Amino acid sequence: MEKTITDLQLAAQKALLDDSRTKEHGIEALDDNGVITLKGGVPTRDVSETAEKIAEGVFGVTSVINSLEVRESEQGNLV
């Protein structure tokens, strides 16, 4: 059974797309009864933490699971 897209999921996704620090990274926000899970890849830990804070700030979000993959090692930096 395919899950439907919720208003909260859309709100979280919009918040991520509206922020200049996170809009270019294709971060996916999934909702499970108020718990937002962030998925995708980001270039730095700072972007990951920023995305988490943005999602936490969306009205109706009860908690955030940050499953973003930090890909700093691609730039020669060790994670």
N, CA, C and O atoms as a Maestro MAE file, in Angstrom:
{
 s_m_m2io_version
 :::
 2.0.0
}

f_m_ct {
 s_m_title
 :::
 protein
 m_atom[316] {
  # First column is atom index #
  i_m_mmod_type
  r_m_x_coord
  r_m_y_coord
  r_m_z_coord
  i_m_residue_number
  s_m_chain_name
  s_m_pdb_residue_name
  s_m_pdb_atom_name
  i_m_atomic_number
  :::
  1 25 0.842 -1.176 0.000 1 A "MET " " N  " 7
  2 3 0.000 0.000 0.000 1 A "MET " " CA " 6
  3 2 0.892 1.246 0.000 1 A "MET " " C  " 6
  4 15 1.763 1.400 0.856 1 A "MET " " O  " 8
  5 25 0.661 2.118 -0.961 2 A "GLU " " N  " 7
  6 3 1.452 3.339 -1.070 2 A "GLU " " CA " 6
  7 2 0.941 4.376 -0.081 2 A "GLU " " C  " 6
  8 15 -0.266 4.587 0.043 2 A "GLU " " O  " 8
  9 25 1.863 5.021 0.621 3 A "LYS " " N  " 7
  10 3 1.473 6.053 1.589 3 A "LYS " " CA " 6
  11 2 1.089 7.323 0.845 3 A "LYS " " C  " 6
  12 15 1.681 7.656 -0.182 3 A "LYS " " O  " 8
  13 25 0.105 8.019 1.364 4 A "THR " " N  " 7
  14 3 -0.304 9.282 0.767 4 A "THR " " CA " 6
  15 2 0.584 10.406 1.289 4 A "THR " " C  " 6
  16 15 1.142 10.319 2.383 4 A "THR " " O  " 8
  17 25 0.701 11.444 0.503 5 A "ILE " " N  " 7
  18 3 1.466 12.619 0.912 5 A "ILE " " CA " 6
  19 2 0.573 13.452 1.820 5 A "ILE " " C  " 6
  20 15 -0.561 13.777 1.467 5 A "ILE " " O  " 8
  21 25 1.091 13.790 2.982 6 A "THR " " N  " 7
  22 3 0.300 14.537 3.954 6 A "THR " " CA " 6
  23 2 0.586 16.035 3.845 6 A "THR " " C  " 6
  24 15 1.583 16.450 3.256 6 A "THR " " O  " 8
  25 25 -0.309 16.835 4.425 7 A "ASP " " N  " 7
  26 3 -0.100 18.279 4.466 7 A "ASP " " CA " 6
  27 2 1.186 18.613 5.212 7 A "ASP " " C  " 6
  28 15 1.911 19.534 4.836 7 A "ASP " " O  " 8
  29 25 1.463 17.857 6.273 8 A "LEU " " N  " 7
  30 3 2.667 18.099 7.064 8 A "LEU " " CA " 6
  31 2 3.921 17.793 6.238 8 A "LEU " " C  " 6
  32 15 4.910 18.523 6.304 8 A "LEU " " O  " 8
  33 25 3.870 16.724 5.473 9 A "GLN " " N  " 7
  34 3 4.994 16.370 4.603 9 A "GLN " " CA " 6
  35 2 5.222 17.480 3.575 9 A "GLN " " C  " 6
  36 15 6.362 17.870 3.321 9 A "GLN " " O  " 8
  37 25 4.144 17.984 2.989 10 A "LEU " " N  " 7
  38 3 4.258 19.074 2.024 10 A "LEU " " CA " 6
  39 2 4.813 20.335 2.673 10 A "LEU " " C  " 6
  40 15 5.629 21.035 2.073 10 A "LEU " " O  " 8
  41 25 4.374 20.631 3.895 11 A "ALA " " N  " 7
  42 3 4.848 21.821 4.600 11 A "ALA " " CA " 6
  43 2 6.344 21.708 4.901 11 A "ALA " " C  " 6
  44 15 7.087 22.675 4.738 11 A "ALA " " O  " 8
  45 25 6.778 20.535 5.337 12 A "ALA " " N  " 7
  46 3 8.195 20.327 5.638 12 A "ALA " " CA " 6
  47 2 9.029 20.422 4.363 12 A "ALA " " C  " 6
  48 15 10.094 21.040 4.355 12 A "ALA " " O  " 8
  49 25 8.541 19.809 3.287 13 A "GLN " " N  " 7
  50 3 9.255 19.850 2.016 13 A "GLN " " CA " 6
  51 2 9.358 21.291 1.513 13 A "GLN " " C  " 6
  52 15 10.411 21.708 1.030 13 A "GLN " " O  " 8
  53 25 8.273 22.043 1.626 14 A "LYS " " N  " 7
  54 3 8.267 23.450 1.194 14 A "LYS " " CA " 6
  55 2 9.254 24.268 2.015 14 A "LYS " " C  " 6
  56 15 9.976 25.098 1.463 14 A "LYS " " O  " 8
  57 25 9.296 24.044 3.325 15 A "ALA " " N  " 7
  58 3 10.225 24.778 4.185 15 A "ALA " " CA " 6
  59 2 11.672 24.518 3.766 15 A "ALA " " C  " 6
  60 15 12.492 25.436 3.764 15 A "ALA " " O  " 8
  61 25 11.982 23.289 3.417 16 A "LEU " " N  " 7
  62 3 13.337 22.942 2.987 16 A "LEU " " CA " 6
  63 2 13.663 23.580 1.640 16 A "LEU " " C  " 6
  64 15 14.792 24.011 1.407 16 A "LEU " " O  " 8
  65 25 12.669 23.638 0.754 17 A "LEU " " N  " 7
  66 3 12.884 24.231 -0.567 17 A "LEU " " CA " 6
  67 2 12.930 25.759 -0.513 17 A "LEU " " C  " 6
  68 15 13.539 26.392 -1.376 17 A "LEU " " O  " 8
  69 25 12.294 26.348 0.491 18 A "ASP " " N  " 7
  70 3 12.265 27.801 0.624 18 A "ASP " " CA " 6
  71 2 13.529 28.362 1.260 18 A "ASP " " C  " 6
  72 15 13.759 29.570 1.206 18 A "ASP " " O  " 8
  73 25 14.349 27.513 1.859 19 A "ASP " " N  " 7
  74 3 15.558 27.981 2.536 19 A "ASP " " CA " 6
  75 2 16.760 27.836 1.595 19 A "ASP " " C  " 6
  76 15 17.007 26.763 1.045 19 A "ASP " " O  " 8
  77 25 17.492 28.923 1.424 20 A "SER " " N  " 7
  78 3 18.623 28.919 0.489 20 A "SER " " CA " 6
  79 2 19.715 27.921 0.870 20 A "SER " " C  " 6
  80 15 20.481 27.479 0.014 20 A "SER " " O  " 8
  81 25 19.785 27.567 2.147 21 A "ARG " " N  " 7
  82 3 20.839 26.643 2.599 21 A "ARG " " CA " 6
  83 2 20.524 25.191 2.267 21 A "ARG " " C  " 6
  84 15 21.429 24.357 2.236 21 A "ARG " " O  " 8
  85 25 19.251 24.877 2.018 22 A "THR " " N  " 7
  86 3 18.872 23.479 1.809 22 A "THR " " CA " 6
  87 2 18.168 23.204 0.484 22 A "THR " " C  " 6
  88 15 17.990 22.042 0.118 22 A "THR " " O  " 8
  89 25 17.764 24.239 -0.240 23 A "LYS " " N  " 7
  90 3 16.914 24.027 -1.418 23 A "LYS " " CA " 6
  91 2 17.587 23.282 -2.561 23 A "LYS " " C  " 6
  92 15 16.901 22.631 -3.349 23 A "LYS " " O  " 8
  93 25 18.894 23.356 -2.673 24 A "GLU " " N  " 7
  94 3 19.603 22.758 -3.812 24 A "GLU " " CA " 6
  95 2 19.981 21.291 -3.604 24 A "GLU " " C  " 6
  96 15 20.610 20.693 -4.478 24 A "GLU " " O  " 8
  97 25 19.613 20.704 -2.474 25 A "HIS " " N  " 7
  98 3 20.141 19.382 -2.145 25 A "HIS " " CA " 6
  99 2 19.156 18.228 -2.323 25 A "HIS " " C  " 6
  100 15 19.511 17.078 -2.064 25 A "HIS " " O  " 8
  101 25 17.939 18.507 -2.755 26 A "GLY " " N  " 7
  102 3 16.977 17.442 -3.023 26 A "GLY " " CA " 6
  103 2 16.622 16.621 -1.792 26 A "GLY " " C  " 6
  104 15 16.429 15.408 -1.884 26 A "GLY " " O  " 8
  105 25 16.536 17.272 -0.652 27 A "ILE " " N  " 7
  106 3 16.210 16.568 0.592 27 A "ILE " " CA " 6
  107 2 14.739 16.171 0.571 27 A "ILE " " C  " 6
  108 15 13.868 16.982 0.256 27 A "ILE " " O  " 8
  109 25 14.479 14.934 0.905 28 A "GLU " " N  " 7
  110 3 13.114 14.427 0.942 28 A "GLU " " CA " 6
  111 2 12.633 14.401 2.387 28 A "GLU " " C  " 6
  112 15 13.355 13.971 3.286 28 A "GLU " " O  " 8
  113 25 11.403 14.867 2.597 29 A "ALA " " N  " 7
  114 3 10.791 14.851 3.930 29 A "ALA " " CA " 6
  115 2 9.597 13.899 3.886 29 A "ALA " " C  " 6
  116 15 8.682 14.073 3.081 29 A "ALA " " O  " 8
  117 25 9.617 12.900 4.751 30 A "LEU " " N  " 7
  118 3 8.530 11.929 4.827 30 A "LEU " " CA " 6
  119 2 7.846 12.055 6.176 30 A "LEU " " C  " 6
  120 15 8.510 12.202 7.202 30 A "LEU " " O  " 8
  121 25 6.506 11.996 6.180 31 A "ASP " " N  " 7
  122 3 5.740 12.165 7.416 31 A "ASP " " CA " 6
  123 2 5.155 10.838 7.872 31 A "ASP " " C  " 6
  124 15 4.612 10.078 7.071 31 A "ASP " " O  " 8
  125 25 5.271 10.570 9.164 32 A "ASP " " N  " 7
  126 3 4.621 9.415 9.782 32 A "ASP " " CA " 6
  127 2 3.988 9.892 11.079 32 A "ASP " " C  " 6
  128 15 4.600 9.824 12.145 32 A "ASP " " O  " 8
  129 25 2.751 10.379 10.975 33 A "ASN " " N  " 7
  130 3 1.998 10.868 12.137 33 A "ASN " " CA " 6
  131 2 2.746 11.938 12.926 33 A "ASN " " C  " 6
  132 15 2.823 11.868 14.152 33 A "ASN " " O  " 8
  133 25 3.293 12.920 12.229 34 A "GLY " " N  " 7
  134 3 3.977 14.029 12.883 34 A "GLY " " CA " 6
  135 2 5.474 13.858 13.014 34 A "GLY " " C  " 6
  136 15 6.181 14.806 13.356 34 A "GLY " " O  " 8
  137 25 5.966 12.662 12.746 35 A "VAL " " N  " 7
  138 3 7.408 12.412 12.783 35 A "VAL " " CA " 6
  139 2 7.929 12.543 11.352 35 A "VAL " " C  " 6
  140 15 7.562 11.766 10.472 35 A "VAL " " O  " 8
  141 25 8.784 13.532 11.137 36 A "ILE " " N  " 7
  142 3 9.349 13.767 9.805 36 A "ILE " " CA " 6
  143 2 10.694 13.059 9.708 36 A "ILE " " C  " 6
  144 15 11.562 13.226 10.564 36 A "ILE " " O  " 8
  145 25 10.851 12.265 8.650 37 A "THR " " N  " 7
  146 3 12.130 11.619 8.368 37 A "THR " " CA " 6
  147 2 12.748 12.322 7.172 37 A "THR " " C  " 6
  148 15 12.124 12.446 6.118 37 A "THR " " O  " 8
  149 25 13.985 12.782 7.346 38 A "LEU " " N  " 7
  150 3 14.713 13.437 6.269 38 A "LEU " " CA " 6
  151 2 15.597 12.420 5.571 38 A "LEU " " C  " 6
  152 15 16.343 11.686 6.220 38 A "LEU " " O  " 8
  153 25 15.513 12.376 4.232 39 A "LYS " " N  " 7
  154 3 16.304 11.423 3.451 39 A "LYS " " CA " 6
  155 2 16.982 12.141 2.309 39 A "LYS " " C  " 6
  156 15 16.491 13.151 1.806 39 A "LYS " " O  " 8
  157 25 18.117 11.604 1.908 40 A "GLY " " N  " 7
  158 3 18.869 12.158 0.792 40 A "GLY " " CA " 6
  159 2 20.321 12.343 1.169 40 A "GLY " " C  " 6
  160 15 20.775 11.887 2.218 40 A "GLY " " O  " 8
  161 25 21.036 13.017 0.297 41 A "GLY " " N  " 7
  162 3 22.446 13.271 0.539 41 A "GLY " " CA " 6
  163 2 22.729 14.761 0.574 41 A "GLY " " C  " 6
  164 15 22.172 15.523 -0.217 41 A "GLY " " O  " 8
  165 25 23.582 15.172 1.477 42 A "VAL " " N  " 7
  166 3 23.962 16.580 1.611 42 A "VAL " " CA " 6
  167 2 25.484 16.682 1.675 42 A "VAL " " C  " 6
  168 15 26.159 15.725 2.056 42 A "VAL " " O  " 8
  169 25 26.025 17.848 1.300 43 A "PRO " " N  " 7
  170 3 27.484 17.960 1.231 43 A "PRO " " CA " 6
  171 2 28.200 18.103 2.564 43 A "PRO " " C  " 6
  172 15 29.372 17.745 2.681 43 A "PRO " " O  " 8
  173 25 27.496 18.631 3.585 44 A "THR " " N  " 7
  174 3 28.169 18.859 4.863 44 A "THR " " CA " 6
  175 2 27.249 18.545 6.037 44 A "THR " " C  " 6
  176 15 26.029 18.460 5.896 44 A "THR " " O  " 8
  177 25 27.867 18.378 7.185 45 A "ARG " " N  " 7
  178 3 27.111 18.161 8.416 45 A "ARG " " CA " 6
  179 2 26.276 19.394 8.752 45 A "ARG " " C  " 6
  180 15 25.173 19.270 9.285 45 A "ARG " " O  " 8
  181 25 26.800 20.588 8.441 46 A "ASP " " N  " 7
  182 3 26.055 21.829 8.691 46 A "ASP " " CA " 6
  183 2 24.727 21.845 7.936 46 A "ASP " " C  " 6
  184 15 23.701 22.237 8.492 46 A "ASP " " O  " 8
  185 25 24.744 21.420 6.675 47 A "VAL " " N  " 7
  186 3 23.507 21.377 5.889 47 A "VAL " " CA " 6
  187 2 22.540 20.369 6.503 47 A "VAL " " C  " 6
  188 15 21.338 20.626 6.565 47 A "VAL " " O  " 8
  189 25 23.046 19.240 6.951 48 A "SER " " N  " 7
  190 3 22.216 18.221 7.596 48 A "SER " " CA " 6
  191 2 21.554 18.775 8.851 48 A "SER " " C  " 6
  192 15 20.356 18.589 9.062 48 A "SER " " O  " 8
  193 25 22.336 19.452 9.677 49 A "GLU " " N  " 7
  194 3 21.800 20.013 10.923 49 A "GLU " " CA " 6
  195 2 20.810 21.145 10.641 49 A "GLU " " C  " 6
  196 15 19.812 21.291 11.346 49 A "GLU " " O  " 8
  197 25 21.088 21.939 9.616 50 A "THR " " N  " 7
  198 3 20.186 23.025 9.236 50 A "THR " " CA " 6
  199 2 18.848 22.463 8.777 50 A "THR " " C  " 6
  200 15 17.793 22.963 9.168 50 A "THR " " O  " 8
  201 25 18.892 21.423 7.947 51 A "ALA " " N  " 7
  202 3 17.661 20.796 7.464 51 A "ALA " " CA " 6
  203 2 16.838 20.251 8.625 51 A "ALA " " C  " 6
  204 15 15.613 20.374 8.636 51 A "ALA " " O  " 8
  205 25 17.508 19.655 9.594 52 A "GLU " " N  " 7
  206 3 16.811 19.126 10.769 52 A "GLU " " CA " 6
  207 2 16.121 20.259 11.539 52 A "GLU " " C  " 6
  208 15 14.968 20.122 11.945 52 A "GLU " " O  " 8
  209 25 16.819 21.362 11.735 53 A "LYS " " N  " 7
  210 3 16.235 22.503 12.459 53 A "LYS " " CA " 6
  211 2 15.042 23.093 11.702 53 A "LYS " " C  " 6
  212 15 14.037 23.467 12.306 53 A "LYS " " O  " 8
  213 25 15.165 23.172 10.385 54 A "ILE " " N  " 7
  214 3 14.061 23.697 9.569 54 A "ILE " " CA " 6
  215 2 12.838 22.801 9.724 54 A "ILE " " C  " 6
  216 15 11.728 23.291 9.932 54 A "ILE " " O  " 8
  217 25 13.037 21.495 9.623 55 A "ALA " " N  " 7
  218 3 11.914 20.553 9.747 55 A "ALA " " CA " 6
  219 2 11.287 20.628 11.140 55 A "ALA " " C  " 6
  220 15 10.066 20.569 11.281 55 A "ALA " " O  " 8
  221 25 12.131 20.758 12.167 56 A "GLU " " N  " 7
  222 3 11.616 20.859 13.540 56 A "GLU " " CA " 6
  223 2 10.757 22.108 13.722 56 A "GLU " " C  " 6
  224 15 9.869 22.131 14.574 56 A "GLU " " O  " 8
  225 25 11.017 23.145 12.926 57 A "GLY " " N  " 7
  226 3 10.286 24.390 13.048 57 A "GLY " " CA " 6
  227 2 8.943 24.422 12.342 57 A "GLY " " C  " 6
  228 15 8.200 25.397 12.461 57 A "GLY " " O  " 8
  229 25 8.624 23.361 11.607 58 A "VAL " " N  " 7
  230 3 7.349 23.315 10.885 58 A "VAL " " CA " 6
  231 2 6.232 22.998 11.872 58 A "VAL " " C  " 6
  232 15 6.326 22.042 12.641 58 A "VAL " " O  " 8
  233 25 5.170 23.809 11.846 59 A "PHE " " N  " 7
  234 3 4.043 23.613 12.756 59 A "PHE " " CA " 6
  235 2 3.442 22.223 12.562 59 A "PHE " " C  " 6
  236 15 3.124 21.824 11.441 59 A "PHE " " O  " 8
  237 25 3.291 21.492 13.665 60 A "GLY " " N  " 7
  238 3 2.696 20.160 13.621 60 A "GLY " " CA " 6
  239 2 3.702 19.026 13.689 60 A "GLY " " C  " 6
  240 15 3.331 17.880 13.944 60 A "GLY " " O  " 8
  241 25 4.990 19.341 13.459 61 A "VAL " " N  " 7
  242 3 6.031 18.314 13.529 61 A "VAL " " CA " 6
  243 2 6.316 18.018 15.000 61 A "VAL " " C  " 6
  244 15 6.609 18.923 15.781 61 A "VAL " " O  " 8
  245 25 6.224 16.737 15.366 62 A "THR " " N  " 7
  246 3 6.479 16.352 16.753 62 A "THR " " CA " 6
  247 2 7.934 15.953 16.976 62 A "THR " " C  " 6
  248 15 8.476 16.155 18.063 62 A "THR " " O  " 8
  249 25 8.567 15.388 15.948 63 A "SER " " N  " 7
  250 3 9.990 15.068 16.033 63 A "SER " " CA " 6
  251 2 10.538 14.843 14.628 63 A "SER " " C  " 6
  252 15 9.785 14.684 13.668 63 A "SER " " O  " 8
  253 25 11.874 14.834 14.531 64 A "VAL " " N  " 7
  254 3 12.541 14.673 13.242 64 A "VAL " " CA " 6
  255 2 13.567 13.552 13.354 64 A "VAL " " C  " 6
  256 15 14.357 13.505 14.296 64 A "VAL " " O  " 8
  257 25 13.540 12.659 12.383 65 A "ILE " " N  " 7
  258 3 14.563 11.620 12.258 65 A "ILE " " CA " 6
  259 2 15.449 12.045 11.094 65 A "ILE " " C  " 6
  260 15 15.002 12.103 9.949 65 A "ILE " " O  " 8
  261 25 16.695 12.339 11.397 66 A "ASN " " N  " 7
  262 3 17.617 12.810 10.372 66 A "ASN " " CA " 6
  263 2 18.374 11.620 9.792 66 A "ASN " " C  " 6
  264 15 19.332 11.125 10.386 66 A "ASN " " O  " 8
  265 25 17.929 11.173 8.621 67 A "SER " " N  " 7
  266 3 18.586 10.061 7.929 67 A "SER " " CA " 6
  267 2 19.377 10.552 6.727 67 A "SER " " C  " 6
  268 15 19.612 9.801 5.780 67 A "SER " " O  " 8
  269 25 19.785 11.808 6.768 68 A "LEU " " N  " 7
  270 3 20.555 12.372 5.660 68 A "LEU " " CA " 6
  271 2 21.967 11.806 5.653 68 A "LEU " " C  " 6
  272 15 22.589 11.626 6.700 68 A "LEU " " O  " 8
  273 25 22.454 11.533 4.459 69 A "GLU " " N  " 7
  274 3 23.817 11.035 4.291 69 A "GLU " " CA " 6
  275 2 24.731 12.224 4.010 69 A "GLU " " C  " 6
  276 15 24.553 12.938 3.023 69 A "GLU " " O  " 8
  277 25 25.709 12.426 4.887 70 A "VAL " " N  " 7
  278 3 26.667 13.516 4.703 70 A "VAL " " CA " 6
  279 2 27.784 13.009 3.802 70 A "VAL " " C  " 6
  280 15 28.409 11.986 4.083 70 A "VAL " " O  " 8
  281 25 28.027 13.738 2.714 71 A "ARG " " N  " 7
  282 3 28.983 13.286 1.703 71 A "ARG " " CA " 6
  283 2 30.233 14.150 1.668 71 A "ARG " " C  " 6
  284 15 30.793 14.401 0.601 71 A "ARG " " O  " 8
  285 25 30.668 14.602 2.832 72 A "GLU " " N  " 7
  286 3 31.872 15.446 2.898 72 A "GLU " " CA " 6
  287 2 33.094 14.769 2.284 72 A "GLU " " C  " 6
  288 15 33.961 15.444 1.728 72 A "GLU " " O  " 8
  289 25 33.168 13.459 2.379 73 A "SER " " N  " 7
  290 3 34.361 12.729 1.921 73 A "SER " " CA " 6
  291 2 34.565 12.893 0.410 73 A "SER " " C  " 6
  292 15 35.686 12.728 -0.072 73 A "SER " " O  " 8
  293 25 33.499 13.217 -0.353 74 A "GLU " " N  " 7
  294 3 33.654 13.416 -1.777 74 A "GLU " " CA " 6
  295 2 34.506 14.635 -2.093 74 A "GLU " " C  " 6
  296 15 35.090 14.723 -3.173 74 A "GLU " " O  " 8
  297 25 34.581 15.576 -1.158 75 A "GLN " " N  " 7
  298 3 35.357 16.796 -1.364 75 A "GLN " " CA " 6
  299 2 36.745 16.660 -0.748 75 A "GLN " " C  " 6
  300 15 37.490 17.638 -0.688 75 A "GLN " " O  " 8
  301 25 37.097 15.484 -0.299 76 A "GLY " " N  " 7
  302 3 38.407 15.270 0.285 76 A "GLY " " CA " 6
  303 2 38.436 15.492 1.784 76 A "GLY " " C  " 6
  304 15 39.486 15.346 2.409 76 A "GLY " " O  " 8
  305 25 37.306 15.843 2.368 77 A "ASN " " N  " 7
  306 3 37.238 16.043 3.814 77 A "ASN " " CA " 6
  307 2 36.819 14.739 4.486 77 A "ASN " " C  " 6
  308 15 35.975 14.012 3.961 77 A "ASN " " O  " 8
  309 25 37.391 14.448 5.616 78 A "LEU " " N  " 7
  310 3 37.004 13.255 6.331 78 A "LEU " " CA " 6
  311 2 35.805 13.573 7.213 78 A "LEU " " C  " 6
  312 15 35.726 14.636 7.829 78 A "LEU " " O  " 8
  313 25 34.892 12.641 7.257 79 A "VAL " " N  " 7
  314 3 33.675 12.835 8.052 79 A "VAL " " CA " 6
  315 2 33.984 12.497 9.493 79 A "VAL " " C  " 6
  316 15 33.105 12.587 10.350 79 A "VAL " " O  " 8
  :::
 }
 m_bond[315] {
  # First column is bond index #
  i_m_from
  i_m_to
  i_m_order
  :::
  1 1 2 1
  2 2 3 1
  3 3 4 2
  4 3 5 1
  5 5 6 1
  6 6 7 1
  7 7 8 2
  8 7 9 1
  9 9 10 1
  10 10 11 1
  11 11 12 2
  12 11 13 1
  13 13 14 1
  14 14 15 1
  15 15 16 2
  16 15 17 1
  17 17 18 1
  18 18 19 1
  19 19 20 2
  20 19 21 1
  21 21 22 1
  22 22 23 1
  23 23 24 2
  24 23 25 1
  25 25 26 1
  26 26 27 1
  27 27 28 2
  28 27 29 1
  29 29 30 1
  30 30 31 1
  31 31 32 2
  32 31 33 1
  33 33 34 1
  34 34 35 1
  35 35 36 2
  36 35 37 1
  37 37 38 1
  38 38 39 1
  39 39 40 2
  40 39 41 1
  41 41 42 1
  42 42 43 1
  43 43 44 2
  44 43 45 1
  45 45 46 1
  46 46 47 1
  47 47 48 2
  48 47 49 1
  49 49 50 1
  50 50 51 1
  51 51 52 2
  52 51 53 1
  53 53 54 1
  54 54 55 1
  55 55 56 2
  56 55 57 1
  57 57 58 1
  58 58 59 1
  59 59 60 2
  60 59 61 1
  61 61 62 1
  62 62 63 1
  63 63 64 2
  64 63 65 1
  65 65 66 1
  66 66 67 1
  67 67 68 2
  68 67 69 1
  69 69 70 1
  70 70 71 1
  71 71 72 2
  72 71 73 1
  73 73 74 1
  74 74 75 1
  75 75 76 2
  76 75 77 1
  77 77 78 1
  78 78 79 1
  79 79 80 2
  80 79 81 1
  81 81 82 1
  82 82 83 1
  83 83 84 2
  84 83 85 1
  85 85 86 1
  86 86 87 1
  87 87 88 2
  88 87 89 1
  89 89 90 1
  90 90 91 1
  91 91 92 2
  92 91 93 1
  93 93 94 1
  94 94 95 1
  95 95 96 2
  96 95 97 1
  97 97 98 1
  98 98 99 1
  99 99 100 2
  100 99 101 1
  101 101 102 1
  102 102 103 1
  103 103 104 2
  104 103 105 1
  105 105 106 1
  106 106 107 1
  107 107 108 2
  108 107 109 1
  109 109 110 1
  110 110 111 1
  111 111 112 2
  112 111 113 1
  113 113 114 1
  114 114 115 1
  115 115 116 2
  116 115 117 1
  117 117 118 1
  118 118 119 1
  119 119 120 2
  120 119 121 1
  121 121 122 1
  122 122 123 1
  123 123 124 2
  124 123 125 1
  125 125 126 1
  126 126 127 1
  127 127 128 2
  128 127 129 1
  129 129 130 1
  130 130 131 1
  131 131 132 2
  132 131 133 1
  133 133 134 1
  134 134 135 1
  135 135 136 2
  136 135 137 1
  137 137 138 1
  138 138 139 1
  139 139 140 2
  140 139 141 1
  141 141 142 1
  142 142 143 1
  143 143 144 2
  144 143 145 1
  145 145 146 1
  146 146 147 1
  147 147 148 2
  148 147 149 1
  149 149 150 1
  150 150 151 1
  151 151 152 2
  152 151 153 1
  153 153 154 1
  154 154 155 1
  155 155 156 2
  156 155 157 1
  157 157 158 1
  158 158 159 1
  159 159 160 2
  160 159 161 1
  161 161 162 1
  162 162 163 1
  163 163 164 2
  164 163 165 1
  165 165 166 1
  166 166 167 1
  167 167 168 2
  168 167 169 1
  169 169 170 1
  170 170 171 1
  171 171 172 2
  172 171 173 1
  173 173 174 1
  174 174 175 1
  175 175 176 2
  176 175 177 1
  177 177 178 1
  178 178 179 1
  179 179 180 2
  180 179 181 1
  181 181 182 1
  182 182 183 1
  183 183 184 2
  184 183 185 1
  185 185 186 1
  186 186 187 1
  187 187 188 2
  188 187 189 1
  189 189 190 1
  190 190 191 1
  191 191 192 2
  192 191 193 1
  193 193 194 1
  194 194 195 1
  195 195 196 2
  196 195 197 1
  197 197 198 1
  198 198 199 1
  199 199 200 2
  200 199 201 1
  201 201 202 1
  202 202 203 1
  203 203 204 2
  204 203 205 1
  205 205 206 1
  206 206 207 1
  207 207 208 2
  208 207 209 1
  209 209 210 1
  210 210 211 1
  211 211 212 2
  212 211 213 1
  213 213 214 1
  214 214 215 1
  215 215 216 2
  216 215 217 1
  217 217 218 1
  218 218 219 1
  219 219 220 2
  220 219 221 1
  221 221 222 1
  222 222 223 1
  223 223 224 2
  224 223 225 1
  225 225 226 1
  226 226 227 1
  227 227 228 2
  228 227 229 1
  229 229 230 1
  230 230 231 1
  231 231 232 2
  232 231 233 1
  233 233 234 1
  234 234 235 1
  235 235 236 2
  236 235 237 1
  237 237 238 1
  238 238 239 1
  239 239 240 2
  240 239 241 1
  241 241 242 1
  242 242 243 1
  243 243 244 2
  244 243 245 1
  245 245 246 1
  246 246 247 1
  247 247 248 2
  248 247 249 1
  249 249 250 1
  250 250 251 1
  251 251 252 2
  252 251 253 1
  253 253 254 1
  254 254 255 1
  255 255 256 2
  256 255 257 1
  257 257 258 1
  258 258 259 1
  259 259 260 2
  260 259 261 1
  261 261 262 1
  262 262 263 1
  263 263 264 2
  264 263 265 1
  265 265 266 1
  266 266 267 1
  267 267 268 2
  268 267 269 1
  269 269 270 1
  270 270 271 1
  271 271 272 2
  272 271 273 1
  273 273 274 1
  274 274 275 1
  275 275 276 2
  276 275 277 1
  277 277 278 1
  278 278 279 1
  279 279 280 2
  280 279 281 1
  281 281 282 1
  282 282 283 1
  283 283 284 2
  284 283 285 1
  285 285 286 1
  286 286 287 1
  287 287 288 2
  288 287 289 1
  289 289 290 1
  290 290 291 1
  291 291 292 2
  292 291 293 1
  293 293 294 1
  294 294 295 1
  295 295 296 2
  296 295 297 1
  297 297 298 1
  298 298 299 1
  299 299 300 2
  300 299 301 1
  301 301 302 1
  302 302 303 1
  303 303 304 2
  304 303 305 1
  305 305 306 1
  306 306 307 1
  307 307 308 2
  308 307 309 1
  309 309 310 1
  310 310 311 1
  311 311 312 2
  312 311 313 1
  313 313 314 1
  314 314 315 1
  315 315 316 2
  :::
 }
}
